[in-house]
Amino acid sequence: MEPMNVATSCPPPLRTRLDPVIIVVASLAVIFTGCGINFSFGVYQELYDSMSKDPDTPFTGATPAQIDLIGTLSIALMNIGAPIVTAWTKHYSPRTVTWACGIIFPVALLLASYSQALWQFILTQGLLLGVATCLGYMPAVTVAPTWFTHHRGLAMGIIMAGTGLGGVVWPLAFRYLIIRVGFRNTLRITAGISFVLICVPGTFMRWPPSQIARIQAENAAAARSSGFLRIPLVNWRVVRTRKFLIHALGAALQSAAYYTPVFFFASYARTLGYSQATSANFIAISNAANAIGKIIIGHIADRMGRMNTLALATLISAVSVLALWLPSCLSDMQSNGSHLFIAFTIIYGIFASAYISLFPASLMELFGVQNFTSVNGLLYMVRGFATLVGTPVAGALIRSSHKIVDSRSYENTSIMVGVLLVGATVAAMWARLEVTIPLDGRQGRMKWLA
């Protein structure tokens, strides 16, 4: 399959000052749909868990860990395929890759709606949906930063707020539809809506004119790497630098920690005495804080510095875990534990999620636009593998700590998340210093520590 010329694969639209705004809106719509539906899997997990106790269902006898594998796979694969999808975005145009997402995503939901066994849901609503999400997510976070210089943090904050906004809207829609038409018809309705909300914005996804020549040059240089996958050779000069390895370590630590509280907000709230319906509201509260925080902190980052803000936001998220969630687990008074957890839900939602929106912008600062696309894909893959490790380990810690699951069962998990985020903070600060104080002065190339 021959790659499309990103400059001539389709007639270019009239260039206007609104082009960057259109890119932001289009990317926001794709993130809202793909990531928002992915991050709302908790609604289905709760439903599937309840169905596991009933006879003659696809989930009869399944453990929570087996059902959780559906959502974990989907979110992890959203990042693991990043290097390949980023390469496709350069070779076959952002529009083509996003359209592929718009086709595969609803197909995955449709196939899930007809599934009759747990393993079929794992393959469709888990694996295939995760691959499809990656095809929409990576063009959005790779293309959009290249359109901005001064307002890159704000732009990425608005785009990535789509995950939080989707995390508020989609669960409400799912609960409404499941009650009225059943979960299978809900999956089918969602498939139709997602097709429109991904394919229409995908029409507007494109590289800025200033980047076309550079991308064509990269494609020509990688032409010897023939084949459908089109995986570009790694720039080992960049990968061997200390700032890359440090930033990769920080990205892995943050990703291993980040999704754990998000996945367990509702179940932890139940241990504090909240009802099932009220417990689910903690997810909505966190997602709302998530959306607001990404926009506000993104705007602050354009003035304070993106790497500075990245490190500060990660530090505050670590402090919120150790100073609020951990004491909530250990509190002997249920009311005190509840108050601490409410504060944690809001603060963590604001600051931990800011890392996600500032991450692409920070890569532009660290590695320059010429290395951004390949570095971006590789580091997102690192984050995906870290997610596959972090959340299952956290779940194992919860189940092994006490025979009866109560708030104290989450003590070891909260400590793990806090320590991982402290490590991510140190890595973010170190990466910031690497940019400020190059050790050998040769155009930012860093030597290894002796």
C-alpha positions in Angstrom: 0.0 0.0 0.0 1.6 3.3 -1.1 1.5 6.2 1.4 -0.6 9.2 0.6 1.2 12.5 0.0 0.0 14.4 3.1 0.1 17.6 1.1 -1.8 16.4 -1.9 -4.0 13.5 -0.8 -7.0 15.8 -0.9 -7.6 19.4 -2.1 -6.5 21.8 0.7 -9.2 23.9 2.2 -9.0 27.7 2.3 -6.4 28.7 4.9 -7.8 31.1 7.5 -7.0 32.2 11.0 -9.7 29.9 12.2 -7.8 26.8 11.1 -6.2 26.3 14.5 -9.6 26.7 16.2 -11.1 24.2 13.8 -8.3 21.7 14.7 -9.0 22.2 18.4 -12.7 21.6 18.0 -12.2 18.6 15.7 -9.7 17.0 18.1 -11.9 17.8 21.1 -14.8 16.0 19.4 -12.7 12.9 18.7 -11.3 12.8 22.2 -14.7 13.4 23.7 -16.1 10.4 21.8 -13.3 7.8 21.8 -11.6 8.5 25.1 -14.9 9.6 26.8 -16.6 6.3 26.0 -13.5 4.3 27.0 -13.2 6.1 30.4 -16.9 5.5 31.0 -16.5 1.7 31.0 -17.2 1.7 34.7 -20.9 1.8 33.9 -20.6 -1.4 32.0 -18.3 -2.9 34.5 -20.9 -2.3 37.3 -23.6 -3.9 35.0 -21.5 -6.8 34.0 -20.5 -7.5 37.6 -24.1 -7.6 38.6 -24.9 -10.0 35.7 -22.1 -12.3 36.8 -24.3 -13.3 39.8 -27.2 -14.2 37.5 -27.6 -17.5 35.6 -27.4 -17.7 31.8 -25.7 -14.4 31.1 -22.4 -13.9 29.2 -20.7 -13.0 32.5 -22.1 -15.7 34.8 -19.4 -16.7 37.3 -16.9 -14.2 36.0 -14.7 -12.5 38.6 -14.4 -8.7 38.8 -10.8 -9.0 37.7 -11.8 -10.8 34.5 -14.5 -8.2 33.7 -12.1 -5.4 34.5 -9.8 -6.8 31.8 -12.2 -5.4 29.2 -11.7 -1.8 30.3 -8.0 -2.2 31.1 -7.2 -3.6 27.7 -9.1 -0.9 25.9 -7.3 2.0 27.8 -3.9 0.4 27.6 -4.1 -0.3 23.8 -5.2 3.3 23.3 -1.5 4.1 24.0 0.4 0.9 23.2 -0.2 1.3 19.5 1.0 4.9 19.5 4.3 4.5 17.5 2.5 2.7 14.6 -0.5 5.0 14.5 1.8 8.1 14.7 3.8 6.7 11.7 0.5 6.1 9.8 -0.6 9.7 10.6 2.5 11.0 8.8 2.3 8.6 5.8 -1.5 8.3 5.2 -2.6 11.7 6.6 -4.4 12.5 9.9 -7.7 12.5 8.1 -7.4 9.0 6.8 -6.3 7.6 10.2 -9.1 9.3 12.0 -11.6 8.0 9.5 -10.2 4.5 10.2 -11.0 5.1 13.8 -14.5 6.3 12.9 -15.2 3.0 11.1 -13.5 0.5 13.5 -14.8 2.1 16.7 -18.5 1.6 15.9 -17.8 -1.9 14.5 -16.2 -2.9 17.8 -19.3 -1.7 19.7 -21.7 -3.4 17.3 -19.7 -6.7 17.6 -19.8 -6.3 21.4 -23.6 -5.9 21.2 -23.9 -9.4 19.7 -21.3 -11.1 21.9 -22.4 -14.1 23.9 -19.4 -14.9 26.0 -16.9 -13.0 28.2 -14.0 -13.7 25.9 -15.9 -12.1 23.0 -16.5 -8.9 25.0 -12.7 -8.9 25.9 -11.9 -9.1 22.1 -14.5 -6.5 21.0 -15.2 -4.0 23.7 -11.7 -4.4 25.0 -9.0 -5.2 22.4 -10.7 -3.9 19.2 -12.2 -0.8 20.8 -8.7 0.0 22.3 -7.1 -0.3 18.9 -9.8 1.9 17.3 -9.5 4.5 20.1 -5.7 4.7 19.4 -6.5 5.5 15.7 -8.4 8.6 16.8 -6.5 9.6 19.9 -3.0 9.7 18.5 -3.7 12.0 15.5 -5.5 14.4 17.9 -2.6 14.6 20.3 0.1 14.6 17.6 -1.3 17.0 15.1 -2.9 19.6 17.3 0.3 20.7 19.1 2.0 21.5 15.8 -0.6 24.2 15.1 0.4 26.3 18.1 3.3 28.0 19.7 2.2 30.6 22.3 -1.1 29.0 23.3 -0.1 25.3 23.0 -0.8 24.6 26.6 -4.3 26.1 26.5 -5.1 24.4 23.2 -4.1 20.9 24.5 -5.9 21.6 27.8 -9.2 22.3 25.9 -8.7 19.2 23.7 -7.8 16.8 26.5 -10.7 18.2 28.6 -12.8 16.0 26.2 -11.9 13.0 28.3 -13.3 14.6 31.4 -16.4 16.0 29.6 -17.0 12.7 28.0 -16.6 11.0 31.4 -19.5 13.1 32.7 -21.8 13.0 29.7 -21.4 9.4 28.5 -22.1 7.6 31.8 -25.3 9.6 32.2 -26.4 8.7 28.7 -25.4 5.0 29.2 -27.4 4.7 32.4 -30.4 6.3 30.9 -30.3 4.1 27.8 -29.5 0.8 29.6 -32.6 1.2 31.8 -34.8 1.9 28.8 -33.5 -0.2 25.9 -31.0 -2.6 27.5 -27.2 -2.7 27.3 -27.1 -4.4 23.9 -29.2 -1.7 22.2 -27.2 0.9 24.1 -24.0 -0.4 22.5 -25.7 -0.2 19.1 -27.0 3.3 19.5 -23.5 4.4 20.8 -22.0 2.9 17.7 -24.1 5.0 15.4 -23.4 8.2 17.4 -19.7 7.5 17.5 -19.5 7.0 13.8 -20.8 10.6 13.2 -18.9 12.2 16.1 -15.5 10.8 14.9 -15.8 10.8 11.1 -17.2 14.3 10.7 -14.5 16.0 12.8 -11.9 13.7 11.2 -12.6 15.5 7.9 -10.9 18.6 9.3 -7.8 16.8 10.7 -4.6 17.9 8.9 -1.1 19.0 9.4 -0.3 22.8 9.4 1.3 24.0 6.1 4.5 24.8 8.0 5.0 21.1 8.7 4.2 19.6 5.3 7.7 19.9 3.9 9.3 18.4 7.0 6.9 15.5 7.1 7.5 14.7 3.4 11.2 14.7 4.1 10.8 12.3 7.0 8.6 10.0 4.8 11.2 10.0 2.1 14.0 9.2 4.5 11.9 6.3 5.9 10.9 5.0 2.5 13.3 2.1 2.8 11.1 0.8 5.8 8.5 -0.5 3.4 5.4 -2.4 4.3 1.9 -1.7 5.6 3.0 -1.0 9.2 5.4 1.7 8.2 7.2 1.8 11.5 9.9 4.4 11.3 13.4 3.7 12.5 14.0 5.0 16.0 16.3 8.1 16.2 18.7 6.5 18.7 20.5 9.8 19.1 17.4 11.2 20.8 16.4 8.0 22.6 19.9 7.6 24.2 19.8 11.1 25.7 19.3 11.3 29.4 16.4 13.7 29.1 14.5 11.1 27.0 15.1 8.3 29.5 14.2 10.4 32.4 11.0 11.7 30.8 10.1 8.1 29.8 10.6 7.0 33.4 8.3 9.8 34.6 5.7 9.0 32.0 5.6 5.3 33.0 5.4 6.1 36.7 2.6 8.6 36.3 0.6 6.3 34.0 1.0 3.3 36.4 -0.4 5.5 39.1 -2.9 7.7 37.4 -5.7 5.4 36.4 -5.8 3.5 39.7 -7.9 6.1 41.7 -10.0 6.7 38.7 -10.9 3.0 38.4 -11.6 2.6 42.1 -13.4 5.9 43.0 -16.8 4.2 43.1 -15.7 1.0 44.9 -13.8 3.0 47.5 -16.7 5.3 48.1 -18.9 2.2 48.9 -16.5 1.3 51.7 -17.2 4.8 53.2 -20.9 4.0 53.4 -22.1 5.7 50.2 -24.9 4.0 48.1 -24.2 2.5 44.7 -25.8 5.5 42.9 -24.0 8.0 45.0 -20.7 6.2 44.7 -20.9 6.5 40.9 -21.2 10.3 41.3 -17.6 10.4 42.5 -16.5 9.4 39.0 -18.6 12.3 37.6 -17.1 14.8 40.1 -13.6 13.7 39.2 -14.2 13.9 35.5 -15.8 17.4 35.8 -12.7 18.5 37.8 -10.6 16.8 35.2 -12.1 18.9 32.4 -11.9 22.2 34.2 -8.4 21.6 35.5 -7.0 20.8 32.1 -8.2 24.0 30.6 -7.2 26.3 33.4 -3.8 24.7 34.1 -3.1 24.6 30.3 -3.7 28.3 30.2 -1.4 28.8 33.2 1.3 26.6 31.6 1.6 29.0 28.6 2.7 31.7 31.0 4.4 29.8 33.8 6.2 27.3 31.4 4.9 23.9 30.4 7.6 21.9 32.0 7.4 23.9 35.2 3.6 23.4 35.3 3.9 19.7 34.5 6.2 19.2 37.5 4.1 21.3 39.8 0.8 19.6 38.9 2.4 16.1 39.4 3.7 17.2 42.8 0.3 18.4 43.9 -1.4 15.2 42.7 1.2 13.2 44.7 0.5 15.3 47.8 -3.2 14.9 47.4 -2.8 11.1 47.5 -0.6 11.0 50.5 -2.2 13.8 52.5 -5.9 13.1 51.7 -6.6 9.6 50.3 -4.2 7.7 52.6 -5.5 9.5 55.8 -9.1 8.8 54.5 -8.2 5.1 54.4 -6.8 5.1 57.9 -9.5 7.4 59.5 -11.5 5.8 62.3 -14.4 8.2 61.8 -16.4 7.6 58.7 -17.4 11.3 58.4 -13.7 12.4 58.4 -12.8 9.8 55.9 -15.6 11.0 53.6 -14.6 14.6 53.8 -11.0 13.8 53.0 -12.0 11.6 50.1 -14.3 14.3 48.6 -11.4 16.8 48.8 -9.1 14.2 47.2 -11.5 13.5 44.4 -11.6 17.1 43.3 -7.9 18.0 43.8 -6.7 14.8 42.2 -9.1 15.2 39.3 -7.8 18.7 38.6 -4.0 18.2 39.0 -3.3 14.5 38.1 -5.3 14.9 34.8 -3.2 18.0 33.9 -0.3 15.8 33.3 -2.2 14.2 30.4 -2.8 17.5 28.6 0.6 18.9 29.3 2.4 15.8 28.2 2.4 16.4 24.4 3.2 20.1 24.9 6.2 19.2 27.1 7.6 16.9 24.4 7.7 19.9 22.0 9.7 21.8 24.7 12.1 18.9 25.3 12.8 17.5 21.9 11.7 20.1 19.4 9.2 19.9 16.6 11.5 17.9 14.4 11.5 14.9 16.8 8.1 15.4 18.3 6.0 12.9 16.3 8.3 9.9 16.7 9.1 10.6 20.4 5.4 11.2 21.1 4.4 7.8 19.8 7.1 6.0 21.6 6.4 7.6 25.0 2.7 7.0 24.7 3.5 3.3 24.1 5.5 3.3 27.3 2.5 4.8 29.1 0.3 2.1 27.7 2.4 -0.7 29.0 2.7 1.0 32.4 -1.1 1.1 32.6 -1.3 -2.7 32.1 0.9 -3.1 35.1 -0.2 -0.4 37.6 -4.0 -1.0 37.8 -3.8 -4.9 38.2 -1.2 -4.5 40.9 -3.3 -2.0 42.7 -6.3 -4.4 42.5 -4.2 -7.2 43.9 -3.1 -5.1 46.8 -6.7 -4.3 47.7 -7.8 -7.9 47.6 -4.8 -9.2 49.5 -4.7 -6.7 52.4 -7.9 -7.7 54.2 -10.3 -10.6 54.2 -13.2 -8.1 54.3 -12.9 -5.2 51.8 -13.2 -1.9 53.8 -11.5 1.5 53.6 -8.3 0.2 55.2 -8.0 -2.3 52.3 -6.9 0.6 50.1 -4.1 1.7 52.4 -1.3 -0.1 50.4 -2.8 0.9 47.1 -2.9 4.6 48.1 0.8 4.4 49.3 1.7 2.8 46.0 0.0 5.5 44.0 1.6 8.2 46.1 5.1 6.8 45.8 4.7 6.4 42.0 3.6 10.0 41.7 6.5 11.3 43.8 8.8 9.4 41.5 7.1 11.0 38.5 7.5 14.4 40.1 11.2 13.9 40.5 11.5 12.8 36.9 9.6 15.8 35.6 11.8 18.2 37.7 15.0 16.4 36.5 13.8 16.6 32.8 13.2 20.3 33.3 16.8 20.8 34.6 18.1 18.9 31.6 16.6 21.5 29.3 17.9 24.4 31.4 21.4 23.1 32.0 22.8 21.1 29.1 25.9 19.3 30.3 28.1 19.4 27.2 26.7 22.4 25.3 26.6 20.6 21.9 23.1 21.6 20.8 21.3 20.0 23.7 22.8 16.6 23.4 23.3 15.1 26.9 26.0 12.8 28.0 25.5 9.8 30.2 26.3 10.1 33.8 29.7 8.7 34.6 
